[in-house]
């Protein structure tokens, strides 16, 4: 089956690329060193996610070029994957990875990181992609956005995805595994209307699987900013294309999105920078509560898997309601873990 074959080839390509990136990172000291922001106790090579971006872009480009011969329809109407859409996805992922690699190599200041993220957020717009509407949570039909608002929402969506995945990237294999679940689910959603878009989603999942072989606990290489920005960008654009709705992606990626929301609001409320390191992330709270490193990751995998199934079952405004419900539930869980940790530490 072409979908399984694409995923397998991407996994093998990403695996070999990860080994190469690990050797390069060690040679040039591109590594995460122990600090208050990190849980590793020794330097670990990073920038491994660039192998994911490269494998995805390479195999994805071949799928697009030979889509007719492979019998992969691009779809039709609003579900069609256009050449501009494919270019935005594949070329943009590579650009995001390269921008992230600069940070991996030189540890840029926050202001330069933000500028890089903003430039990445402009790529979909340059190719004509917009979030032009969302499902109406108050009734039937969709809420249409004027073009200026659509531009702002699209930038916000892409920036938000980058920061959400960056914030959740705190345990071995966590961000990569969550992204894998998301890519598979977006592929299943796209399958009935655009097999080519589905194949690209499964290709991203395969590339992530190849990388996770080396990134799951105990990791021998980290995704790095290059991987985080590239994968977050790919997921953000996959949700913009075809029928892979943004509302569905909100639910599937509810864990990193809501975690980022809580962390940012909490830090600002405390009068600190949103980028100040602390123990407020949900994965950090699970560790403090007594879960092991591997156990914390598996708990969040299970939650993401459940949300992915829910996203496949729900449509339209029901997906938004589910996301709001998740916001309340995760808020309660975070509050409980916080109080339980405080009682234990006394």
C-alpha positions as CSV (number, residue, x, y, z in Angstrom):
1,X,0.0,0.0,0.0
2,X,1.4,3.4,-1.0
3,X,0.7,5.1,2.3
4,X,2.6,2.5,4.3
5,X,5.4,2.4,1.8
6,X,5.8,6.2,1.9
7,X,5.8,6.1,5.7
8,X,8.4,3.3,5.8
9,X,10.8,4.9,3.4
10,X,10.5,8.2,5.3
11,X,11.2,6.4,8.6
12,X,14.3,4.7,7.1
13,X,15.5,8.0,5.6
14,X,14.9,10.0,8.8
15,X,16.7,7.3,10.8
16,X,19.8,7.4,8.7
17,X,19.6,11.2,8.7
18,X,19.4,11.2,12.5
19,X,22.6,9.1,12.8
20,X,24.3,11.6,10.5
21,X,23.0,14.6,12.4
22,X,24.1,13.1,15.7
23,X,27.6,12.7,14.4
24,X,27.6,16.3,13.0
25,X,26.2,17.7,16.3
26,X,28.9,15.9,18.3
27,X,31.6,17.2,16.0
28,X,30.5,20.8,16.2
29,X,29.3,20.7,19.9
30,X,25.6,21.4,18.9
31,X,24.2,20.1,22.1
32,X,21.8,20.7,25.0
33,X,24.0,21.2,28.1
34,X,22.6,20.7,31.6
35,X,20.8,23.8,33.0
36,X,17.8,24.9,34.9
37,X,15.8,24.7,31.7
38,X,16.9,21.1,31.0
39,X,16.4,17.7,32.7
40,X,19.4,16.1,31.1
41,X,22.4,15.6,33.3
42,X,25.0,15.4,30.5
43,X,25.3,17.1,27.1
44,X,23.0,15.6,24.5
45,X,23.3,16.3,20.7
46,X,20.5,18.3,19.2
47,X,19.2,19.4,15.8
48,X,18.1,15.8,15.1
49,X,14.7,17.1,14.0
50,X,16.4,18.5,10.8
51,X,16.6,14.8,9.7
52,X,12.8,14.7,10.1
53,X,12.3,17.8,8.0
54,X,14.7,16.6,5.3
55,X,13.2,13.1,5.0
56,X,9.7,14.6,4.9
57,X,10.6,17.1,2.3
58,X,12.5,14.6,0.1
59,X,9.9,11.8,0.2
60,X,7.0,14.3,0.1
61,X,8.4,16.0,-3.0
62,X,8.7,12.6,-4.8
63,X,5.1,11.8,-3.9
64,X,4.0,15.1,-5.4
65,X,6.1,14.7,-8.6
66,X,4.9,11.1,-9.2
67,X,1.4,11.5,-7.7
68,X,-0.3,10.6,-11.1
69,X,1.8,7.5,-11.6
70,X,1.2,6.4,-8.0
71,X,-2.5,7.0,-8.2
72,X,-2.6,9.7,-5.6
73,X,-5.3,12.2,-6.3
74,X,-4.8,15.7,-5.1
75,X,-8.6,16.0,-4.6
76,X,-10.9,18.6,-6.0
77,X,-12.7,21.8,-5.0
78,X,-11.9,23.1,-1.5
79,X,-10.2,19.8,-0.7
80,X,-7.7,20.0,-3.5
81,X,-4.0,20.1,-2.7
82,X,-2.7,22.7,-5.1
83,X,0.9,23.1,-6.3
84,X,1.1,26.2,-4.1
85,X,-0.2,24.4,-1.1
86,X,2.3,21.5,-1.6
87,X,5.2,24.1,-2.0
88,X,4.1,25.9,1.1
89,X,4.1,22.7,3.0
90,X,7.4,21.1,1.8
91,X,9.6,24.1,1.0
92,X,8.3,25.9,4.1
93,X,9.2,23.0,6.3
94,X,12.8,23.0,5.0
95,X,13.0,26.8,5.6
96,X,11.7,26.4,9.1
97,X,14.3,23.7,9.8
98,X,17.2,25.8,8.5
99,X,16.1,28.8,10.6
100,X,15.9,26.5,13.6
101,X,19.3,25.1,12.9
102,X,20.8,28.6,13.2
103,X,19.5,28.8,16.7
104,X,20.7,25.2,17.5
105,X,24.2,26.2,16.4
106,X,24.5,29.7,17.8
107,X,21.9,29.8,20.7
108,X,20.3,33.0,19.5
109,X,18.8,35.5,21.9
110,X,15.0,35.4,22.4
111,X,14.4,38.4,20.2
112,X,16.1,36.7,17.2
113,X,14.2,33.5,17.9
114,X,10.9,35.5,17.8
115,X,11.9,37.2,14.5
116,X,12.7,33.8,13.0
117,X,9.3,32.4,14.1
118,X,7.5,35.4,12.7
119,X,9.3,34.9,9.3
120,X,8.2,31.3,9.3
121,X,4.6,32.3,10.1
122,X,4.6,34.5,6.9
123,X,5.5,31.5,4.6
124,X,1.9,30.1,4.3
125,X,0.6,33.6,3.5
126,X,3.3,34.1,0.8
127,X,1.8,31.0,-0.9
128,X,-1.8,32.2,-0.5
129,X,-2.9,30.1,2.4
130,X,-5.4,31.6,4.8
131,X,-7.6,30.5,7.7
132,X,-10.7,32.1,6.0
133,X,-13.3,30.6,8.3
134,X,-14.0,28.5,11.4
135,X,-17.0,26.4,12.3
136,X,-19.7,28.4,14.0
137,X,-19.8,27.3,17.6
138,X,-23.2,29.1,18.1
139,X,-25.1,27.7,15.2
140,X,-25.0,26.1,11.8
141,X,-22.5,27.0,9.0
142,X,-19.2,28.7,9.3
143,X,-17.9,32.1,10.5
144,X,-16.2,33.8,7.6
145,X,-13.2,36.1,8.3
146,X,-12.4,39.3,6.4
147,X,-9.1,39.0,4.6
148,X,-7.2,41.2,7.1
149,X,-8.4,39.1,10.0
150,X,-7.7,35.9,8.1
151,X,-4.1,37.0,7.7
152,X,-3.8,37.8,11.4
153,X,-5.4,34.5,12.4
154,X,-3.1,32.5,10.1
155,X,0.0,34.2,11.5
156,X,-1.3,33.6,15.1
157,X,-2.0,29.9,14.3
158,X,1.5,29.3,12.9
159,X,3.2,31.2,15.7
160,X,1.1,29.5,18.3
161,X,1.9,26.0,17.0
162,X,5.6,26.8,17.0
163,X,5.5,27.9,20.6
164,X,3.2,25.2,21.8
165,X,5.5,22.5,20.4
166,X,8.5,24.3,21.8
167,X,7.1,24.4,25.3
168,X,6.0,20.7,25.4
169,X,9.5,19.6,24.2
170,X,10.7,19.0,27.7
171,X,11.0,15.1,27.9
172,X,12.6,12.6,25.7
173,X,10.3,11.7,22.8
174,X,7.4,13.8,24.0
175,X,7.0,16.4,21.3
176,X,8.0,13.9,18.5
177,X,5.4,11.3,19.7
178,X,2.6,13.9,20.0
179,X,3.4,15.2,16.6
180,X,3.3,11.6,15.2
181,X,-0.2,11.1,16.6
182,X,-1.2,14.4,15.0
183,X,0.3,13.6,11.6
184,X,-1.4,10.2,11.4
185,X,-4.8,11.6,12.5
186,X,-4.6,14.5,10.0
187,X,-3.8,11.9,7.3
188,X,-6.8,9.9,8.2
189,X,-9.0,13.0,8.0
190,X,-7.6,13.9,4.6
191,X,-7.8,10.4,3.2
192,X,-11.4,10.5,1.7
193,X,-11.0,13.8,-0.1
194,X,-7.2,14.2,-0.9
195,X,-5.2,10.9,-1.0
196,X,-2.1,12.9,-1.8
197,X,-2.4,15.1,1.2
198,X,-3.0,12.0,3.3
199,X,0.1,10.5,1.9
200,X,2.1,13.6,2.9
201,X,0.7,13.4,6.4
202,X,1.7,9.7,6.7
203,X,5.1,10.5,5.3
204,X,5.6,13.1,8.1
205,X,4.5,10.5,10.6
206,X,7.0,8.0,9.2
207,X,9.8,10.5,9.4
208,X,8.9,11.2,13.1
209,X,8.9,7.4,13.8
210,X,12.3,7.0,12.3
211,X,13.6,9.9,14.5
212,X,11.9,8.6,17.7
213,X,14.0,5.4,17.5
214,X,16.8,7.6,18.8
215,X,14.8,10.2,20.7
216,X,12.6,8.1,23.0
217,X,13.9,7.8,26.6
218,X,16.8,7.7,27.1
219,X,17.4,9.9,24.1
220,X,20.8,9.9,22.3
221,X,19.8,13.1,20.3
222,X,17.2,15.8,20.7
223,X,14.9,17.4,18.1
224,X,16.4,20.8,18.7
225,X,14.9,24.1,17.5
226,X,15.4,23.0,13.9
227,X,13.0,20.0,14.4
228,X,10.5,21.9,16.6
229,X,10.1,24.7,14.1
230,X,10.0,22.4,11.1
231,X,7.5,19.9,12.6
232,X,5.3,22.5,14.1
233,X,5.2,24.4,10.8
234,X,4.4,21.2,8.9
235,X,1.5,20.4,11.3
236,X,0.2,23.9,11.1
237,X,0.1,23.9,7.3
238,X,-1.3,20.4,7.1
239,X,-4.2,21.7,9.2
240,X,-4.7,24.5,6.7
241,X,-4.8,22.3,3.6
242,X,-7.7,20.3,2.2
243,X,-10.2,19.1,4.8
244,X,-7.8,18.7,7.7
245,X,-9.6,21.3,9.7
246,X,-7.8,23.7,12.1
247,X,-10.5,22.8,14.7
248,X,-9.5,19.2,14.5
249,X,-5.8,20.1,14.9
250,X,-6.7,22.2,17.9
251,X,-8.2,19.1,19.6
252,X,-5.6,16.6,18.5
253,X,-2.8,18.9,19.8
254,X,-4.8,20.1,22.8
255,X,-2.1,19.0,25.2
256,X,0.7,21.2,24.0
257,X,-1.6,24.1,23.0
258,X,-3.4,24.2,26.4
259,X,-0.1,23.6,28.3
260,X,1.4,26.6,26.5
261,X,-1.6,28.7,27.3
262,X,-1.6,27.9,31.0
263,X,2.2,28.4,31.2
264,X,2.2,31.8,29.4
265,X,-0.8,33.2,31.4
266,X,0.7,32.0,34.7
267,X,4.1,33.5,34.1
268,X,2.6,36.8,32.9
269,X,0.3,36.9,35.9
270,X,3.3,36.4,38.2
271,X,5.0,39.3,36.5
272,X,7.6,37.2,34.7
273,X,8.6,36.7,31.1
274,X,6.6,34.0,29.3
275,X,10.0,32.4,28.5
276,X,11.2,32.2,32.1
277,X,12.0,28.6,33.0
278,X,9.9,27.0,35.8
279,X,8.2,23.8,36.7
280,X,4.7,24.8,35.5
281,X,4.6,22.6,32.4
282,X,2.2,19.6,32.7
283,X,5.0,17.2,32.0
284,X,7.1,18.7,34.8
285,X,4.1,18.5,37.2
286,X,3.7,14.8,36.3
287,X,7.4,14.3,37.2
288,X,7.0,16.2,40.5
289,X,3.9,14.1,41.3
290,X,5.9,10.9,41.1
291,X,5.6,9.7,37.5
292,X,8.8,8.4,35.9
293,X,10.2,10.1,32.8
294,X,9.0,7.3,30.6
295,X,5.7,7.1,32.4
296,X,5.0,10.8,32.1
297,X,5.5,10.6,28.3
298,X,3.3,7.6,28.0
299,X,0.5,9.3,29.9
300,X,0.6,12.3,27.6
301,X,0.8,9.9,24.6
302,X,-2.4,8.2,25.8
303,X,-4.2,11.5,26.2
304,X,-3.2,12.6,22.7
305,X,-4.3,9.3,21.3
306,X,-7.7,9.7,22.9
307,X,-8.0,13.2,21.6
308,X,-7.0,12.0,18.1
309,X,-9.8,9.4,18.2
310,X,-12.2,12.1,19.4
311,X,-11.2,14.4,16.5
312,X,-12.0,11.6,14.0
313,X,-15.5,11.1,15.5
314,X,-16.5,14.8,15.8
315,X,-17.1,17.4,13.2
316,X,-17.7,21.2,13.0
317,X,-18.6,23.0,16.2
318,X,-18.6,19.8,18.2
319,X,-14.8,19.7,17.9
320,X,-14.6,23.3,19.3
321,X,-16.8,22.3,22.2
322,X,-14.6,19.3,22.9
323,X,-11.5,21.5,22.9
324,X,-13.2,23.9,25.4
325,X,-14.1,20.9,27.6
326,X,-10.4,19.7,27.4
327,X,-9.4,23.2,28.5
328,X,-11.5,22.9,31.7
329,X,-10.4,19.3,32.4
330,X,-6.7,19.9,31.9
331,X,-7.0,23.1,34.0
332,X,-8.4,20.9,36.8
333,X,-5.7,18.3,36.4
334,X,-2.9,20.9,36.5
335,X,-4.5,22.5,39.6
336,X,-4.7,19.1,41.3
337,X,-1.1,18.2,40.5
338,X,0.0,21.6,41.7
339,X,-1.7,21.2,45.1
340,X,-0.6,17.6,45.5
341,X,3.0,18.5,44.8
342,X,2.9,21.4,47.3
343,X,1.5,19.1,50.0
344,X,4.1,16.5,49.3
345,X,6.9,19.1,49.5
346,X,5.8,20.4,52.9
